[in-house]
Amino acid sequence: MVTPPKRTVVLASISGVLLLIAAYVSLRGGTSGLLAPTDPTRGAQATPHLSRIDLDRLKAAREQSKAGTRNPFEYGPDRPPPQTQTASHPTPPPAPVTVATPPPDLPPTPPPVPPLNVKYVGSVESKTGVRVAVLLTDRQEVLTGQAGEVVANRLRIVKIGFESVDVQDVGSDRVRRIPLKGN
């Protein structure tokens, strides 16, 4: 004997229950609850009071719609509609514009320092735990230094990691991280 799969049995039982509910509702008089019409021949049926739709409000004057007063291709808030000038509200005069003049005796700014392009090649650690960073400049010069030392008179080594080194430009507080480069 072949038994049907469990899914088929479950679907068949659910559809049977739904058929029983539909038959029960149709025998009781169709729809029930709020949508049931009141039938005076069936006796006093306990239906809740339904509110009426106020059709008189359709005849009242409507306020003007704001649709179409804004250009969707302009940025910024909606502009108020143009109003006519009245004598009681004159437009105030524009505020005077003051132009700032630079101080007369400013020393010229020094030219910016050319960037020092360095690559982090790796680090070497001794048996005592002293770690030394190895950097390579764009001119193929090898720079070495420990944390806290200044290399190339421009960079202070802040922190030496496994995959990067943190260096600080001597003239500023800016710290930048240089990642490990294989080539």
Order of alpha helices (4+ residues) and beta strands (2+ residues): alpha-beta-beta-beta-beta-beta-beta-beta
